[in-house]
Amino acid sequence: MATQRRDAEHLRGLLAQDTCHVMPCCFDALSARLIEQAGFPLTFMSGFSVAAARAGLPDTGLLTVSEMLDQGGSICDAVNLPVIGDGDNGHGNAANVHRTMHQFARAGFAGIMLEDQSSPKRCGHTGVKAVVEREQALERIRAAVQAREQGADLVIIARTDARSALAASHGEAQALEEALWRLNAFADLGADVVFLEAPRSEQEMDRFCRQVPGWRMANMLEGGLTPWLPPDALASMGFRLAAYPLTLISAAAFAMKTALSALQSGTAPQQLLSFSELKDLVGFPAYDQAASSN
């Protein structure tokens, strides 16, 4: 059980450091605790991973904001490091964004990511269909900044999916231009971090860093549309956050499939935490100590 909240102020302090923070993404309290115990300074609650782990569903806007908040509250309660929540497209219009900000702040998040996709939204590497018009995209970020000023103190990560959504209708070059325009506008409105989803090359990533001010985030999805680069290369470009959205859930699913194959063959799985390690991970020693002192 966490004893001290790591809030937006702490997260901004990390972002102010001249480095690119490696940010493994969690999907439940256990994965968040593993990230913390490994020594990482922050984490992100991946919408794709939560949809998969909580409901066995694709990341296509099927989970409600209540489900995300319920999962997020458990994650934030379990760790002492700042957690950024996936706010999708704010779950509606500007008024919904404003309420979503306050809900995420009350749940214990230190930050929130908000995007400009139309509903229903989907994972940015699985064929994004549409983004909202410019003015509606700006309204969402204005509402988020207003909510932040009114007490929902979250680090705002403003994301655009225009690079993917507009490529078929506007062409690759124009889609990138629109994405960069939106990101500059988000930064001007007061977003703390800007995020270009699914750039197709290192050149596009470098251009993003050169042409858009502020703290920038990269998404390192194994097998995704964006080139996978090591943290030092991302830092040299100017990124402050490197998110790894599916690394843990993919590793967990692979390990579980391997264990199930072993059981089917009548053997014991070889790659396991010991029972003692598992008890330590979920907090049996702390529980027993507290119980014996009463």
C-alpha positions as CSV (number, residue, x, y, z in Angstrom):
1,M,0.0,0.0,0.0
2,A,1.4,3.4,-1.0
3,T,2.1,5.8,1.8
4,Q,2.9,9.0,-0.1
5,R,1.3,10.3,-3.3
6,R,3.5,11.3,-6.1
7,D,1.7,14.2,-7.7
8,A,1.9,16.5,-10.7
9,E,4.6,18.6,-9.1
10,H,6.8,15.6,-8.7
11,L,6.2,14.6,-12.3
12,R,7.1,18.0,-13.6
13,G,10.3,17.8,-11.6
14,L,11.2,14.6,-13.5
15,L,10.3,16.2,-16.8
16,A,12.6,19.2,-16.1
17,Q,15.6,16.9,-15.9
18,D,17.8,16.9,-19.0
19,T,17.2,13.2,-19.8
20,C,14.8,10.9,-21.6
21,H,12.9,8.9,-19.0
22,V,12.2,5.3,-19.8
23,M,8.6,4.8,-18.9
24,P,7.3,1.2,-18.9
25,C,3.5,1.1,-19.0
26,C,1.4,-0.7,-16.5
27,F,-2.1,-2.3,-16.7
28,D,-2.9,-3.2,-13.1
29,A,-1.6,-2.7,-9.6
30,L,0.8,-5.7,-9.8
31,S,2.5,-4.5,-13.0
32,A,2.8,-1.0,-11.5
33,R,4.4,-2.4,-8.4
34,L,6.9,-4.4,-10.5
35,I,7.8,-1.2,-12.4
36,E,8.4,0.6,-9.1
37,Q,10.4,-2.2,-7.6
38,A,12.6,-2.2,-10.7
39,G,13.6,1.4,-10.0
40,F,11.7,3.3,-12.7
41,P,10.7,6.8,-11.6
42,L,7.3,6.9,-13.3
43,T,4.7,4.8,-15.2
44,F,1.8,5.2,-17.6
45,M,-1.5,3.3,-17.4
46,S,-1.8,2.0,-21.0
47,G,-5.3,2.0,-22.4
48,F,-4.5,-0.9,-24.8
49,S,-3.2,-3.0,-21.9
50,V,-6.0,-2.2,-19.5
51,A,-8.6,-3.1,-22.1
52,A,-6.8,-6.4,-22.7
53,A,-6.1,-7.3,-19.1
54,R,-9.4,-6.1,-17.6
55,A,-11.9,-7.1,-20.2
56,G,-10.0,-9.1,-22.9
57,L,-11.1,-6.5,-25.4
58,P,-9.3,-4.5,-28.2
59,D,-8.4,-0.9,-27.5
60,T,-11.2,0.6,-29.6
61,G,-13.0,2.8,-27.0
62,L,-15.0,-0.1,-25.5
63,L,-14.0,0.6,-21.9
64,T,-15.9,3.3,-20.0
65,V,-14.3,6.2,-18.1
66,S,-15.6,4.5,-14.9
67,E,-13.7,1.3,-15.7
68,M,-10.5,3.3,-16.4
69,L,-10.9,5.2,-13.2
70,D,-11.5,2.0,-11.2
71,Q,-8.4,0.4,-12.7
72,G,-6.4,3.6,-12.3
73,G,-7.3,4.1,-8.6
74,S,-6.0,0.6,-7.8
75,I,-2.8,1.3,-9.6
76,C,-2.3,4.7,-8.0
77,D,-3.0,3.3,-4.5
78,A,-0.4,0.5,-5.0
79,V,2.7,2.6,-5.8
80,N,4.7,5.6,-4.7
81,L,5.6,6.9,-8.1
82,P,3.7,9.2,-10.4
83,V,1.2,7.6,-12.7
84,I,0.0,9.1,-16.0
85,G,-3.5,8.0,-17.0
86,D,-4.8,7.4,-20.5
87,G,-7.7,9.8,-20.9
88,D,-8.4,8.8,-24.5
89,N,-10.3,11.7,-26.2
90,G,-11.6,13.1,-23.0
91,H,-14.8,10.9,-23.2
92,G,-16.8,13.5,-25.0
93,N,-16.9,17.3,-25.6
94,A,-15.1,20.0,-23.7
95,A,-17.4,19.7,-20.7
96,N,-16.6,16.0,-20.6
97,V,-12.9,16.7,-20.8
98,H,-13.2,19.1,-17.9
99,R,-14.9,16.5,-15.7
100,T,-12.5,13.8,-16.8
101,M,-9.6,15.9,-15.6
102,H,-11.1,16.3,-12.1
103,Q,-12.0,12.6,-12.0
104,F,-8.4,11.5,-12.9
105,A,-7.0,13.9,-10.4
106,R,-9.2,12.5,-7.6
107,A,-8.2,9.0,-8.6
108,G,-4.6,9.9,-7.7
109,F,-3.0,10.3,-11.2
110,A,-0.2,12.7,-11.7
111,G,-0.8,13.2,-15.4
112,I,-3.3,12.5,-18.2
113,M,-3.0,12.0,-21.9
114,L,-5.7,13.5,-24.1
115,E,-6.0,12.9,-27.9
116,D,-7.8,14.4,-30.9
117,Q,-9.4,11.2,-32.2
118,S,-13.1,11.0,-33.1
119,S,-15.2,8.5,-31.2
120,P,-14.9,5.6,-31.1
121,K,-11.1,6.0,-30.7
122,R,-8.6,3.1,-31.2
123,C,-5.0,2.3,-30.6
124,G,-2.8,4.6,-32.8
125,H,-1.0,1.8,-34.4
126,T,-4.0,-0.2,-35.6
127,G,-5.5,2.0,-38.3
128,V,-6.8,5.3,-36.9
129,K,-9.9,6.3,-38.9
130,A,-10.5,10.0,-38.0
131,V,-9.6,12.9,-35.9
132,V,-11.9,15.8,-34.9
133,E,-11.6,19.2,-36.6
134,R,-9.0,21.6,-35.4
135,E,-11.3,23.8,-33.3
136,Q,-12.7,20.8,-31.4
137,A,-9.2,19.5,-30.8
138,L,-8.2,22.9,-29.4
139,E,-11.4,23.0,-27.3
140,R,-10.4,19.8,-25.6
141,I,-7.0,21.1,-24.6
142,R,-8.4,24.5,-23.5
143,A,-10.9,22.6,-21.3
144,A,-8.1,20.5,-19.8
145,V,-5.9,23.6,-19.1
146,Q,-8.9,25.3,-17.5
147,A,-9.6,22.3,-15.3
148,R,-5.9,22.3,-14.3
149,E,-6.1,25.9,-13.3
150,Q,-9.3,25.2,-11.3
151,G,-7.7,22.5,-9.1
152,A,-7.3,19.3,-11.2
153,D,-3.5,19.6,-11.2
154,L,-2.5,17.1,-13.7
155,V,0.4,17.1,-16.2
156,I,-1.4,17.3,-19.5
157,I,0.0,15.2,-22.4
158,A,-1.6,16.5,-25.6
159,R,-1.6,13.9,-28.4
160,T,-2.5,14.1,-32.1
161,D,-3.3,11.1,-34.3
162,A,-3.6,13.4,-37.4
163,R,-0.4,11.8,-38.9
164,S,-2.3,8.5,-39.4
165,A,-5.9,9.6,-39.7
166,L,-5.3,12.1,-42.5
167,A,-2.7,10.3,-44.6
168,A,-5.2,8.6,-46.9
169,S,-7.2,11.7,-47.6
170,H,-4.5,14.4,-47.5
171,G,-1.3,12.6,-48.4
172,E,1.6,11.7,-46.1
173,A,3.3,15.1,-46.2
174,Q,0.1,17.1,-45.5
175,A,-0.9,14.8,-42.7
176,L,2.4,15.4,-41.0
177,E,2.1,19.1,-41.5
178,E,-1.4,19.1,-39.9
179,A,-0.1,17.0,-36.9
180,L,2.8,19.5,-36.3
181,W,0.4,22.4,-36.5
182,R,-1.9,20.8,-33.9
183,L,1.0,20.0,-31.6
184,N,2.3,23.6,-31.8
185,A,-1.2,24.9,-31.0
186,F,-1.5,22.5,-28.0
187,A,1.8,23.7,-26.7
188,D,0.6,27.3,-27.1
189,L,-2.5,26.6,-25.1
190,G,-0.5,25.3,-22.2
191,A,-0.2,21.5,-22.6
192,D,2.8,20.3,-20.5
193,V,3.9,17.5,-22.9
194,V,3.2,17.0,-26.6
195,F,3.0,13.7,-28.3
196,L,3.0,12.9,-32.0
197,E,1.5,9.4,-32.4
198,A,2.9,7.0,-35.0
199,P,5.5,9.0,-36.9
200,R,6.8,6.8,-39.7
201,S,10.6,7.6,-39.6
202,E,13.4,9.0,-37.6
203,Q,13.3,12.0,-39.9
204,E,9.7,12.7,-38.8
205,M,10.6,12.2,-35.2
206,D,13.5,14.6,-35.5
207,R,11.4,17.2,-37.2
208,F,8.8,17.0,-34.5
209,C,11.4,17.7,-31.9
210,R,12.9,20.6,-33.8
211,Q,9.6,22.3,-34.7
212,V,7.4,21.8,-31.6
213,P,8.4,23.4,-28.3
214,G,8.1,21.9,-24.9
215,W,8.5,18.5,-23.4
216,R,8.0,15.7,-25.9
217,M,7.0,12.0,-25.6
218,A,7.8,9.1,-27.9
219,N,5.9,5.8,-28.1
220,M,8.2,2.7,-28.4
221,L,5.8,0.0,-29.4
222,E,7.5,-3.2,-30.5
223,G,6.3,-4.1,-34.0
224,G,4.4,-0.7,-34.3
225,L,4.6,2.0,-36.9
226,T,7.2,4.1,-35.2
227,P,10.9,3.2,-35.5
228,W,12.1,1.6,-32.2
229,L,15.1,3.7,-31.0
230,P,17.2,3.3,-27.8
231,P,16.7,5.9,-25.0
232,D,20.0,7.7,-25.7
233,A,19.0,8.3,-29.3
234,L,15.6,9.6,-28.2
235,A,17.3,11.9,-25.7
236,S,19.6,13.3,-28.4
237,M,16.6,14.1,-30.5
238,G,15.0,16.0,-27.6
239,F,12.5,13.6,-26.1
240,R,11.8,13.6,-22.4
241,L,9.6,10.5,-22.2
242,A,9.9,7.2,-23.9
243,A,6.7,5.1,-23.3
244,Y,6.7,1.4,-23.7
245,P,2.9,0.7,-23.9
246,L,2.8,-3.0,-24.6
247,T,6.1,-4.4,-23.4
248,L,4.9,-5.7,-20.0
249,I,1.6,-7.1,-21.1
250,S,3.2,-8.8,-24.1
251,A,5.8,-10.3,-21.9
252,A,3.2,-11.4,-19.4
253,A,1.0,-13.0,-22.0
254,F,4.0,-14.8,-23.5
255,A,5.1,-16.1,-20.1
256,M,1.5,-17.3,-19.4
257,K,1.3,-19.1,-22.7
258,T,4.6,-20.7,-22.1
259,A,3.5,-21.8,-18.6
260,L,0.2,-23.2,-19.9
261,S,2.1,-25.2,-22.6
262,A,4.3,-26.7,-19.9
263,L,1.2,-27.7,-17.9
264,Q,-0.4,-29.3,-20.9
265,S,2.7,-31.4,-21.4
266,G,2.6,-32.5,-17.8
267,T,5.7,-30.6,-16.7
268,A,6.2,-27.8,-14.2
269,P,6.9,-24.3,-15.8
270,Q,10.5,-23.3,-15.4
271,Q,10.4,-19.6,-15.5
272,L,8.5,-18.6,-12.3
273,L,8.9,-16.3,-9.4
274,S,9.4,-18.4,-6.2
275,F,6.5,-18.5,-3.8
276,S,8.6,-16.4,-1.4
277,E,9.2,-13.7,-4.1
278,L,5.5,-13.7,-5.0
279,K,4.5,-13.2,-1.3
280,D,7.0,-10.3,-1.0
281,L,5.6,-8.7,-4.2
282,V,2.0,-8.6,-3.0
283,G,2.9,-7.5,0.5
284,F,2.6,-10.5,2.8
285,P,5.5,-9.4,5.0
286,A,4.1,-5.9,5.6
287,Y,0.7,-7.3,6.3
288,D,1.9,-9.9,8.8
289,Q,4.0,-7.3,10.6
290,A,1.0,-4.9,10.8
291,A,-1.3,-7.7,12.0
292,S,1.1,-8.9,14.7
293,S,1.5,-5.4,16.1
294,N,-2.2,-5.0,16.8
